[in-house]
Amino acid sequence: MRYSQTNIGGNHQIRKFVVSPKSILNYAKFCVDYGVHFTPLALVRSYQNPYQLTIIVEDSVTYPGIGDNGEIKGNKVVDPDNETVVIKERFFKAHNLEEWFYKAYDEKLGMKAPAAGLAESRGFGGNYHYAKTVLKTQVPSAGKWFFDIPEGGYYSVYVSIPAENATTKNAKYQISHNGRIDYKTVNQAEIEGPLENRWVRLGTYDFAEGNNHYVKLANNTGEVGKYIAFDAIKFVKVYSNLPVVYSVSPATAIKDEDKKTIFTVTGQNLDLVELEFSLANCEGITEVTSGSSTLKEFQCKPTSTGQHSGTIKAGGSILKEFSVKVTDPPVPTLQKITVHPKNEEDGILYEGGQAYYEAVGTFSDGTESVITDQCTWWASQYATSLGNGLVEALLESADNEVRITAVYSDDTISISGTYETVVTKRPIIVRSISPTSVTLGVTTDFTITGENLPVEKSISLRLEGCDEERMEPLDSARSTYIQFRCTPRSDVNPGMKTGELTYRPYGDLETLATFSIEFLEAPTPPDDEQLVLKEVRVKANEDLYAGKTATYQAKAYFSNNVGNGDSLKVPGEKVLKIVEITGECAWQAYGTNYVTSLGGGLVQRGANNPMLLTATH
């Protein structure tokens, strides 16, 4: 007779005497009642925990039973009072599988035999089954676990993965429950750690009371050179009753390529089991958050319009059927208009000047679009709207507020947007003064070029050595050029003289520019040679663009006239003197109607067309 001691808790111990099959059955019943793991010769490691209903079905089929009278036989637990009544039936059926198990010397048998509960590190219960993987088209080897469920409800299903001969990545478990079949694929090769940590959860499924259930695994994974393992499975009851789903919302959704729709599921006990959300023609279904017992959220992207049906399931049971109407996105409607300068340069509205403004519409779908040409434009006092966002400020409107309005209207809506600004006085810019040299005693016209030049008498030119103390602009004055006339006195010394351009708009004198002009003596021919004006050459002081003005300079070239011709290239011809005669020449521009000589070397050009400019002395 052999016995061992087993601790239940605290100092309580059970002494197990192995004397007969009948005593083993009575001990098994005692262990079940008190939650002790009962493993007689590793028949079926099946037990129920009184604190949480748990069932384990081993894969051992090595032992046909104990004894010959049928108390425990074929992994069936029978009623001890009526040996023909099967209480539980939990067993593993192997088809063409190899089995690994631990053997130890058995005194009763007088030989080595499989030993229960040993070598747990290799497989649950000291054994496991395995097979080489084959292609999906080949006839498979398989293992099938049969079991009974004492109480209907939801059970989490786990599988044990042994430490050896488990290298497949595609172990596809088939779970049969309540007349339905679900599948779960496990990568056995990635399971690591000690055996107690090698339980892999397949999922939570609903099982009815009884034995009409099974879990099946086959080796036709499609892999070559891998191994697939078959070990114990475990069922842990998590909940007895079905969750209740009250509603799924929204009932409508938009077909949007870039946006998913979030669906909210409300009910009771939703957090105790895994909910399966499905909706026809809605791709990428994922759970948004873990949710709570009364609410969960899922999201997916509808791919087609129409009325689509969906279900909420738990463990294969349908908890709620619903439908969602999917439509195309609605045509966006205009919600708001924003008016602003078209670009940074147009951000300032000068008096007498123009600026471009832009209307941007914000639509119901959150997008924005430029709708400048679809609007009617208005400008308040001190400005005029020229249409399509172009606004012109009135002359002498500086420092006044202007409101610019864009209005969009159709048969259904009328929306406007405004922009407020203050008219700014244009800055006076002086670019050049010419000529830069004059002859004493010769009346000369000076030309000032620039932008926004004032044409009124409040601007004046002062130049040291001129007969005129203060020169006022000539009548030809424009905002881009102004001309002044001066006669350098003959009694002043030649050399550089200083001058300034001043402006007195409101009483305070403002200096716009300072400059220097060279005063030259009148040319005197040498006593021994006769000077002759040989050439007049014209040179541009600045570039002349379309719509702009520019000044030109004329210089006289005097020579000894050795060649008696009109060229300075004759041998012996010598230039004796060069004199600027810009203000003394008659100027004329030839070409199209787009070019005009304004005198004094000043030319205005309307277009980029060829032109001929002459200066005659």
C-alpha positions as CSV (number, residue, x, y, z in Angstrom):
1,M,0.0,0.0,0.0
2,R,1.3,3.5,-0.9
3,Y,0.1,6.9,0.3
4,S,1.0,10.5,0.0
5,Q,0.0,13.8,1.8
6,T,-1.6,16.8,0.1
7,N,-2.0,20.2,1.6
8,I,-5.5,21.8,1.2
9,G,-4.8,24.9,3.2
10,G,-3.4,25.9,6.5
11,N,-2.4,22.8,8.5
12,H,-5.1,20.6,6.9
13,Q,-3.8,17.6,5.1
14,I,-5.3,14.7,3.2
15,R,-3.8,11.2,3.2
16,K,-4.4,9.5,-0.1
17,F,-4.4,5.7,0.0
18,V,-4.3,3.8,-3.3
19,V,-6.0,0.5,-2.5
20,S,-8.7,-0.1,-5.1
21,P,-10.5,1.6,-8.0
22,K,-13.5,2.1,-5.8
23,S,-11.5,4.0,-3.2
24,I,-9.9,6.1,-6.0
25,L,-13.4,7.1,-7.2
26,N,-14.5,8.0,-3.7
27,Y,-11.3,10.1,-3.3
28,A,-12.0,11.8,-6.6
29,K,-15.5,12.8,-5.4
30,F,-13.9,14.2,-2.2
31,C,-11.4,16.2,-4.2
32,V,-14.0,17.6,-6.5
33,D,-16.1,18.7,-3.5
34,Y,-13.1,20.5,-1.9
35,G,-11.4,21.9,-5.0
36,V,-8.4,19.6,-4.9
37,H,-6.8,18.9,-8.3
38,F,-7.5,15.2,-8.8
39,T,-5.2,13.4,-11.3
40,P,-5.4,9.6,-11.0
41,L,-2.7,8.4,-13.3
42,A,-3.1,11.5,-15.5
43,L,-6.3,10.1,-16.9
44,V,-8.1,13.5,-17.3
45,R,-6.9,16.5,-15.4
46,S,-10.4,17.7,-15.0
47,Y,-11.6,19.6,-12.0
48,Q,-14.0,22.2,-10.8
49,N,-12.8,25.0,-8.5
50,P,-15.5,26.0,-5.9
51,Y,-14.5,29.7,-6.1
52,Q,-14.4,29.9,-9.9
53,L,-15.8,27.1,-12.1
54,T,-12.8,25.8,-14.0
55,I,-12.5,22.7,-16.2
56,I,-9.3,21.3,-17.6
57,V,-9.2,18.5,-20.2
58,E,-5.9,16.8,-20.6
59,D,-4.7,15.3,-23.9
60,S,-3.7,11.9,-22.3
61,V,-5.2,8.9,-23.9
62,T,-2.5,6.5,-22.8
63,Y,-4.5,5.0,-20.0
64,P,-7.8,3.2,-20.9
65,G,-8.9,3.2,-17.3
66,I,-8.4,1.7,-13.8
67,G,-9.4,-1.8,-13.0
68,D,-11.8,-4.0,-14.9
69,N,-15.1,-3.1,-13.2
70,G,-15.7,0.2,-15.0
71,E,-15.7,2.7,-12.1
72,I,-13.3,4.9,-14.1
73,K,-12.8,3.9,-17.6
74,G,-12.1,5.7,-20.9
75,N,-11.8,9.0,-19.1
76,K,-15.5,8.9,-18.1
77,V,-16.5,9.7,-14.5
78,V,-19.5,7.5,-13.6
79,D,-22.0,7.6,-10.7
80,P,-20.6,5.3,-8.0
81,D,-24.0,4.1,-7.1
82,N,-25.0,3.4,-10.6
83,E,-22.1,2.4,-12.8
84,T,-24.1,2.7,-16.0
85,V,-24.7,6.5,-15.6
86,V,-22.0,8.7,-17.0
87,I,-21.6,11.9,-15.0
88,K,-18.9,13.6,-16.9
89,E,-17.2,12.8,-20.2
90,R,-14.0,14.6,-20.9
91,F,-11.4,13.0,-23.2
92,F,-9.0,13.7,-26.0
93,K,-9.2,11.8,-29.3
94,A,-5.9,11.7,-31.3
95,H,-5.7,10.9,-35.0
96,N,-2.3,9.9,-36.3
97,L,-0.4,11.9,-33.6
98,E,2.8,11.3,-31.7
99,E,2.7,11.4,-27.9
100,W,5.4,12.4,-25.5
101,F,5.1,11.4,-21.9
102,Y,7.3,10.9,-18.9
103,K,7.9,7.4,-17.7
104,A,8.9,6.2,-14.2
105,Y,9.3,2.8,-12.6
106,D,6.0,1.4,-11.4
107,E,6.3,-1.2,-8.5
108,K,2.9,-2.7,-9.2
109,L,3.6,-3.2,-12.9
110,G,7.2,-4.0,-12.3
111,M,8.3,-1.9,-15.2
112,K,8.6,1.7,-16.4
113,A,5.2,3.3,-17.1
114,P,3.7,6.7,-17.7
115,A,3.8,8.7,-14.5
116,A,1.2,11.3,-13.8
117,G,2.0,14.8,-12.7
118,L,5.7,14.6,-13.4
119,A,7.9,16.5,-15.9
120,E,5.3,19.3,-15.9
121,S,7.9,21.6,-17.6
122,R,7.6,19.6,-20.8
123,G,3.8,19.5,-21.1
124,F,0.8,19.8,-18.9
125,G,0.4,16.6,-16.9
126,G,3.8,15.3,-18.0
127,N,2.7,14.6,-21.6
128,Y,1.6,16.2,-24.9
129,H,0.9,15.2,-28.5
130,Y,2.5,16.6,-31.6
131,A,2.8,16.2,-35.4
132,K,4.7,17.6,-38.3
133,T,2.8,20.3,-40.2
134,V,1.6,19.6,-43.8
135,L,0.2,21.6,-46.7
136,K,-3.4,22.6,-46.6
137,T,-4.2,20.3,-49.4
138,Q,-2.9,17.2,-47.6
139,V,-4.8,14.8,-45.4
140,P,-4.3,16.2,-41.9
141,S,-3.5,14.6,-38.5
142,A,-5.7,16.0,-35.8
143,G,-6.6,16.1,-32.2
144,K,-10.1,16.7,-30.7
145,W,-10.9,17.5,-27.1
146,F,-14.4,16.5,-25.9
147,F,-15.8,17.9,-22.7
148,D,-19.0,18.5,-20.7
149,I,-20.2,21.8,-19.3
150,P,-21.9,21.5,-15.8
151,E,-23.3,25.0,-15.9
152,G,-24.3,26.9,-19.0
153,G,-22.8,30.4,-19.5
154,Y,-19.7,32.2,-20.8
155,Y,-16.3,30.5,-20.5
156,S,-12.9,31.8,-21.4
157,V,-11.1,29.1,-23.3
158,Y,-7.3,28.6,-22.9
159,V,-4.9,26.2,-24.6
160,S,-1.6,25.0,-23.1
161,I,1.4,25.2,-25.4
162,P,4.3,22.8,-24.5
163,A,7.9,23.9,-24.5
164,E,8.9,21.5,-27.3
165,N,7.6,20.6,-30.8
166,A,5.5,23.7,-31.0
167,T,7.0,25.8,-33.8
168,T,4.1,26.5,-36.0
169,K,2.8,30.0,-36.5
170,N,-0.6,29.0,-37.8
171,A,-2.2,26.7,-35.2
172,K,-5.9,27.2,-36.1
173,Y,-8.2,26.0,-33.3
174,Q,-11.8,25.2,-34.0
175,I,-14.2,25.9,-31.1
176,S,-17.6,24.2,-31.3
177,H,-20.2,25.7,-28.9
178,N,-24.0,26.0,-28.8
179,G,-24.3,24.7,-32.3
180,R,-21.8,27.3,-33.7
181,I,-18.2,27.1,-34.7
182,D,-15.5,29.9,-34.2
183,Y,-11.9,29.8,-35.1
184,K,-8.8,31.3,-33.5
185,T,-5.2,31.1,-34.9
186,V,-2.3,30.9,-32.4
187,N,1.4,31.4,-33.1
188,Q,2.7,28.6,-31.0
189,A,6.3,29.5,-31.8
190,E,6.2,32.8,-29.9
191,I,4.9,31.4,-26.6
192,E,7.7,31.5,-24.0
193,G,8.3,31.1,-20.3
194,P,7.5,28.4,-17.7
195,L,4.6,26.0,-18.3
196,E,2.3,27.9,-15.9
197,N,2.7,31.0,-18.2
198,R,2.1,29.1,-21.4
199,W,-1.7,29.2,-21.4
200,V,-3.0,31.1,-24.4
201,R,-6.5,32.5,-24.4
202,L,-8.6,31.7,-27.4
203,G,-11.5,33.9,-26.4
204,T,-14.8,33.9,-24.5
205,Y,-17.6,31.8,-25.8
206,D,-21.1,30.8,-24.7
207,F,-21.6,27.1,-23.8
208,A,-24.8,25.4,-22.9
209,E,-25.0,22.8,-20.2
210,G,-24.0,19.3,-21.5
211,N,-21.4,17.7,-23.6
212,N,-22.3,18.7,-27.1
213,H,-19.1,20.7,-27.5
214,Y,-15.5,20.2,-28.7
215,V,-12.2,21.9,-29.6
216,K,-10.3,20.6,-32.6
217,L,-6.8,21.3,-34.0
218,A,-5.2,19.9,-37.2
219,N,-1.7,20.0,-38.7
220,N,-2.5,21.2,-42.2
221,T,-1.2,24.7,-41.5
222,G,0.4,25.1,-45.0
223,E,3.9,25.2,-43.4
224,V,6.8,22.8,-44.2
225,G,9.3,21.7,-41.6
226,K,7.3,22.9,-38.5
227,Y,5.7,21.1,-35.6
228,I,2.3,21.6,-34.1
229,A,1.6,20.6,-30.4
230,F,-1.6,19.3,-28.7
231,D,-1.8,19.8,-25.0
232,A,-4.4,20.5,-22.4
233,I,-7.3,22.9,-22.7
234,K,-8.9,24.9,-19.9
235,F,-12.4,26.5,-19.5
236,V,-12.9,29.3,-16.9
237,K,-16.4,30.5,-16.4
238,V,-16.6,34.3,-16.5
239,Y,-20.4,35.0,-16.5
240,S,-23.6,33.0,-16.3
241,N,-26.0,35.4,-18.1
242,L,-26.0,37.0,-21.5
243,P,-25.2,40.7,-21.7
244,V,-28.1,42.9,-22.8
245,V,-27.7,45.3,-25.7
246,Y,-30.3,48.2,-25.7
247,S,-29.2,50.2,-28.7
248,V,-26.6,50.9,-31.4
249,S,-26.3,54.4,-32.7
250,P,-26.2,56.3,-34.9
251,A,-28.7,54.8,-37.4
252,T,-27.2,56.9,-40.2
253,A,-23.6,57.3,-41.5
254,I,-21.8,59.1,-44.2
255,K,-19.7,57.4,-46.9
256,D,-16.4,59.2,-46.4
257,E,-13.0,58.0,-47.7
258,D,-11.1,59.8,-45.1
259,K,-13.2,59.4,-42.0
260,K,-14.5,56.6,-39.9
261,T,-17.9,56.5,-38.2
262,I,-18.0,55.8,-34.4
263,F,-20.9,53.6,-33.3
264,T,-22.0,53.5,-29.6
265,V,-23.4,50.3,-28.1
266,T,-25.4,50.7,-24.8
267,G,-26.7,47.9,-22.5
268,Q,-25.8,46.0,-19.4
269,N,-22.9,43.7,-18.5
270,L,-21.1,44.7,-21.6
271,D,-17.7,44.6,-19.9
272,L,-17.8,40.9,-18.8
273,V,-17.5,39.4,-22.2
274,E,-16.0,40.3,-25.6
275,L,-18.5,41.9,-27.9
276,E,-18.3,41.2,-31.6
277,F,-19.4,44.2,-33.7
278,S,-20.2,43.6,-37.4
279,L,-21.7,45.8,-40.1
280,A,-22.0,45.0,-43.8
281,N,-19.8,47.1,-46.1
282,C,-18.0,48.8,-43.3
283,E,-14.2,48.2,-43.3
284,G,-11.6,48.4,-40.6
285,I,-13.8,47.6,-37.6
286,T,-12.0,48.3,-34.3
287,E,-13.0,48.9,-30.7
288,V,-12.4,52.5,-29.9
289,T,-12.1,52.1,-26.1
290,S,-12.6,49.3,-23.6
291,G,-15.8,51.0,-22.5
292,S,-17.8,50.2,-19.4
293,S,-20.5,47.8,-18.3
294,T,-23.1,50.0,-20.0
295,L,-21.3,51.5,-23.0
296,K,-18.8,50.4,-25.7
297,E,-17.7,52.2,-28.9
298,F,-16.6,50.7,-32.2
299,Q,-15.5,52.4,-35.4
300,C,-15.4,51.5,-39.1
301,K,-15.5,53.2,-42.5
302,P,-18.6,52.7,-44.7
303,T,-17.7,51.8,-48.2
304,S,-21.0,51.9,-50.0
305,T,-24.3,53.7,-49.7
306,G,-27.6,52.0,-48.8
307,Q,-29.3,50.3,-45.9
308,H,-26.8,47.9,-44.3
309,S,-27.4,45.3,-41.6
310,G,-25.3,44.6,-38.6
311,T,-25.1,42.5,-35.4
312,I,-23.7,42.6,-31.9
313,K,-22.6,39.1,-30.8
314,A,-21.1,37.7,-27.6
315,G,-19.6,34.2,-27.8
316,G,-21.4,33.6,-31.0
317,S,-24.8,34.5,-29.7
318,I,-26.6,37.4,-31.4
319,L,-27.5,40.0,-28.8
320,K,-28.7,42.7,-31.1
321,E,-29.5,43.2,-34.8
322,F,-29.5,46.7,-36.2
323,S,-29.3,48.5,-39.5
324,V,-27.5,51.7,-40.6
325,K,-28.4,53.9,-43.6
326,V,-25.3,55.1,-45.4
327,T,-25.5,58.1,-47.7
328,D,-23.1,60.1,-49.8
329,P,-21.6,63.2,-48.2
330,P,-24.0,66.2,-48.4
331,V,-23.1,69.1,-50.7
332,P,-21.2,71.5,-48.5
333,T,-23.0,74.8,-47.8
334,L,-21.4,78.2,-47.3
335,Q,-21.3,79.2,-43.6
336,K,-19.1,82.2,-43.4
337,I,-17.1,84.7,-45.6
338,T,-13.7,86.2,-44.5
339,V,-12.3,89.2,-46.4
340,H,-8.6,90.0,-46.2
341,P,-5.9,91.6,-48.5
342,K,-4.9,89.3,-51.3
343,N,-1.3,89.5,-50.4
344,E,1.0,91.3,-48.1
345,E,1.7,94.1,-50.6
346,D,-2.0,94.7,-51.0
347,G,-2.4,95.1,-47.3
348,I,-2.1,98.9,-47.4
349,L,-4.7,101.0,-49.2
350,Y,-3.0,104.3,-50.2
351,E,-4.9,107.5,-50.9
352,G,-5.6,107.6,-54.7
353,G,-4.3,104.0,-54.9
354,Q,-5.7,100.6,-55.5
355,A,-5.5,97.3,-53.5
356,Y,-6.8,93.8,-54.1
357,Y,-8.9,91.9,-51.5
358,E,-9.9,88.3,-51.4
359,A,-13.0,86.6,-50.1
360,V,-12.6,83.1,-48.5
361,G,-15.7,81.0,-47.9
362,T,-15.9,78.5,-45.0
363,F,-18.3,75.6,-45.7
364,S,-20.3,73.2,-43.6
365,D,-17.8,70.4,-44.1
366,G,-15.0,72.5,-42.6
367,T,-13.3,73.2,-45.9
368,E,-12.3,76.7,-47.2
369,S,-12.3,78.0,-50.8
370,V,-11.6,81.4,-52.5
371,I,-14.9,82.8,-53.8
372,T,-13.7,86.3,-54.7
373,D,-15.2,86.2,-58.2
374,Q,-18.5,84.8,-56.9
375,C,-19.2,87.8,-54.7
376,T,-20.6,91.3,-55.1
377,W,-18.2,93.9,-53.7
378,W,-18.9,97.2,-51.9
379,A,-16.8,99.9,-50.4
380,S,-17.8,102.5,-47.9
381,Q,-17.1,106.3,-48.1
382,Y,-13.6,107.4,-49.2
383,A,-13.2,104.4,-51.5
384,T,-14.7,102.8,-54.6
385,S,-15.2,99.1,-55.4
386,L,-14.0,98.2,-58.9
387,G,-15.3,94.6,-58.7
388,N,-13.6,91.2,-58.0
389,G,-11.9,92.5,-54.9
390,L,-10.2,95.6,-56.4
391,V,-10.8,98.7,-54.3
392,E,-9.5,102.3,-55.1
393,A,-9.2,104.9,-52.4
394,L,-10.2,108.5,-53.2
395,L,-7.7,111.3,-53.4
396,E,-7.1,113.2,-50.2
397,S,-8.7,110.3,-48.2
398,A,-5.7,109.6,-46.0
399,D,-6.4,108.6,-42.3
400,N,-10.1,107.8,-43.0
401,E,-11.6,104.4,-42.3
402,V,-12.9,102.3,-45.2
403,R,-15.1,99.2,-44.9
404,I,-14.9,96.6,-47.7
405,T,-17.7,94.1,-48.1
406,A,-18.1,90.9,-50.1
407,V,-21.6,89.5,-50.5
408,Y,-22.5,86.0,-51.7
409,S,-26.2,85.2,-52.4
410,D,-28.2,82.6,-54.3
411,D,-31.8,81.4,-54.0
412,T,-31.3,80.0,-50.5
413,I,-28.7,82.1,-48.7
414,S,-27.1,85.6,-48.5
415,I,-23.9,85.8,-46.6
416,S,-21.4,88.7,-46.3
417,G,-18.0,89.3,-44.9
418,T,-16.2,92.6,-44.2
419,Y,-12.7,94.0,-43.8
420,E,-12.0,97.4,-42.3
421,T,-8.8,99.4,-43.0
422,V,-7.5,103.0,-42.8
423,V,-6.5,104.8,-45.9
424,T,-2.7,105.5,-45.8
425,K,-0.9,108.5,-47.2
426,R,1.5,107.4,-49.9
427,P,5.2,107.8,-49.0
428,I,7.2,110.3,-51.1
429,I,10.1,108.5,-52.8
430,V,12.8,110.5,-54.6
431,R,14.8,108.4,-57.0
432,S,17.1,110.7,-59.1
433,I,17.9,114.3,-60.1
434,S,19.4,115.3,-63.4
435,P,21.5,116.8,-64.8
436,T,24.3,116.4,-62.3
437,S,26.4,119.2,-63.8
438,V,25.5,122.6,-65.3
439,T,27.3,125.5,-67.0
440,L,27.6,128.8,-65.4
441,G,25.2,131.4,-66.8
442,V,23.2,128.8,-68.8
443,T,19.6,128.3,-67.8
444,T,19.0,124.6,-67.0
445,D,15.9,122.5,-66.3
446,F,16.4,120.0,-63.5
447,T,14.2,116.8,-63.4
448,I,13.3,115.0,-60.2
449,T,12.0,111.4,-60.6
450,G,10.3,109.2,-58.0
451,E,7.0,108.0,-56.7
452,N,4.1,109.9,-55.1
453,L,5.8,113.2,-55.7
454,P,3.5,116.1,-54.7
455,V,2.6,118.3,-57.6
456,E,1.4,121.3,-55.6
457,K,3.4,124.4,-55.0
458,S,4.3,123.3,-51.5
459,I,7.3,121.4,-53.0
460,S,10.4,123.4,-53.9
461,L,14.0,123.1,-55.0
462,R,16.8,125.0,-53.5
463,L,20.3,125.1,-55.1
464,E,23.3,127.1,-53.9
465,G,24.5,129.5,-56.6
466,C,21.2,129.8,-58.6
467,D,19.6,133.1,-59.4
468,E,16.3,131.7,-58.0
469,E,16.4,131.4,-54.2
470,R,13.5,129.0,-54.3
471,M,12.4,127.1,-57.4
472,E,8.8,126.1,-57.8
473,P,7.8,123.1,-60.0
474,L,7.0,123.8,-63.7
475,D,3.5,123.1,-65.0
476,S,4.5,119.7,-66.3
477,A,4.8,118.2,-62.8
478,R,3.5,114.7,-62.3
479,S,3.5,112.3,-59.4
480,T,6.5,110.4,-61.0
481,Y,8.5,113.5,-62.0
482,I,8.9,117.2,-61.3
483,Q,10.9,119.8,-63.2
484,F,12.5,122.9,-61.9
485,R,14.3,125.7,-63.8
486,C,17.6,127.3,-62.6
487,T,20.2,129.7,-64.0
488,P,23.6,129.3,-62.3
489,R,25.1,132.7,-61.7
490,S,28.2,133.6,-63.7
491,D,29.9,135.2,-60.8
492,V,30.1,132.1,-58.6
493,N,33.1,129.8,-58.5
494,P,32.9,126.6,-60.4
495,G,32.7,123.4,-58.3
496,M,30.3,121.2,-56.4
497,K,27.2,123.0,-55.0
498,T,24.6,121.5,-52.6
499,G,20.9,121.6,-52.9
500,E,17.8,120.1,-51.3
501,L,14.2,119.2,-52.2
502,T,11.8,120.4,-49.6
503,Y,8.1,119.9,-48.9
504,R,5.8,121.9,-46.7
505,P,2.4,120.1,-46.5
506,Y,0.9,121.4,-43.3
507,G,3.3,124.1,-42.1
508,D,6.4,122.2,-41.1
509,L,9.2,122.1,-43.7
510,E,10.2,118.5,-44.6
511,T,13.4,117.7,-46.5
512,L,12.8,115.0,-49.1
513,A,16.3,114.8,-50.6
514,T,19.7,116.4,-50.6
515,F,22.1,116.4,-53.6
516,S,25.2,117.9,-55.2
517,I,25.5,119.6,-58.6
518,E,28.8,120.4,-60.4
519,F,29.0,124.0,-61.7
520,L,31.2,124.2,-64.8
521,E,32.8,127.2,-66.5
522,A,31.6,128.1,-69.9
523,P,33.9,126.5,-72.5
524,T,36.6,128.8,-74.0
525,P,38.3,127.7,-77.2
526,P,42.2,127.6,-76.9
527,D,44.0,130.4,-78.7
528,D,45.9,128.1,-81.0
529,E,43.0,125.8,-81.9
530,Q,39.4,126.2,-83.0
531,L,36.9,124.1,-81.0
532,V,34.1,122.5,-83.0
533,L,31.0,120.7,-81.6
534,K,31.5,117.3,-83.0
535,E,28.9,115.0,-81.4
536,V,26.0,115.0,-78.9
537,R,25.7,111.8,-77.1
538,V,22.6,110.6,-75.1
539,K,22.8,108.3,-72.2
540,A,20.1,106.9,-69.9
541,N,20.4,107.7,-66.2
542,E,18.0,104.9,-65.3
543,D,15.9,102.1,-66.8
544,L,12.7,103.0,-68.6
545,Y,9.8,100.6,-67.9
546,A,6.3,100.6,-69.4
547,G,4.1,103.0,-67.6
548,K,7.1,104.8,-66.0
549,T,9.3,107.8,-66.7
550,A,13.1,108.0,-66.8
551,T,15.7,110.8,-67.4
552,Y,18.3,110.9,-70.1
553,Q,21.5,112.9,-70.2
554,A,23.0,114.8,-73.3
555,K,26.7,115.6,-73.5
556,A,28.5,117.7,-76.1
557,Y,31.9,116.6,-77.5
558,F,34.2,119.4,-78.8
559,S,37.3,118.6,-80.9
560,N,40.0,120.2,-83.0
561,N,38.2,119.2,-86.1
562,V,41.3,117.8,-87.8
563,G,39.3,115.5,-90.1
564,N,36.7,118.1,-91.1
565,G,34.1,115.4,-90.8
566,D,31.4,114.4,-88.4
567,S,33.3,111.6,-86.7
568,L,35.7,111.6,-83.8
569,K,37.5,108.5,-85.1
570,V,39.6,110.3,-87.7
571,P,43.3,110.0,-87.0
572,G,44.6,113.1,-85.3
573,E,41.1,114.1,-84.1
574,K,41.2,115.0,-80.5
575,V,38.4,115.6,-78.0
576,L,39.2,118.8,-76.3
577,K,36.1,119.3,-74.1
578,I,33.0,117.5,-72.9
579,V,30.1,119.5,-71.7
580,E,26.7,118.3,-70.3
581,I,24.0,120.1,-72.3
582,T,20.9,118.2,-71.1
583,G,18.9,121.3,-70.2
584,E,20.0,123.2,-73.4
585,C,18.8,120.6,-75.9
586,A,15.6,120.2,-77.8
587,W,14.3,116.6,-77.0
588,Q,12.1,114.5,-79.1
589,A,11.0,110.9,-78.9
590,Y,10.0,108.9,-81.9
591,G,8.1,105.6,-82.1
592,T,4.5,104.6,-81.3
593,N,2.0,106.7,-79.4
594,Y,3.2,105.1,-76.2
595,V,6.4,107.2,-75.8
596,T,6.5,111.0,-75.1
597,S,9.4,113.4,-74.5
598,L,8.6,115.7,-71.6
599,G,11.7,117.9,-72.2
600,G,14.9,118.2,-70.3
601,G,15.8,114.6,-71.0
602,L,12.6,113.2,-69.3
603,V,10.8,110.5,-71.2
604,Q,7.5,108.8,-70.4
605,R,6.8,105.3,-71.8
606,G,3.4,103.6,-72.1
607,A,4.5,100.2,-73.4
608,N,7.6,98.1,-74.0
609,N,7.8,99.1,-77.7
610,P,11.0,100.3,-79.6
611,M,11.6,104.0,-79.5
612,L,14.1,106.7,-80.8
613,L,15.2,109.5,-78.5
614,T,17.0,112.6,-80.0
615,A,18.7,115.6,-78.3
616,T,19.5,118.6,-80.6
617,H,21.8,121.4,-79.6
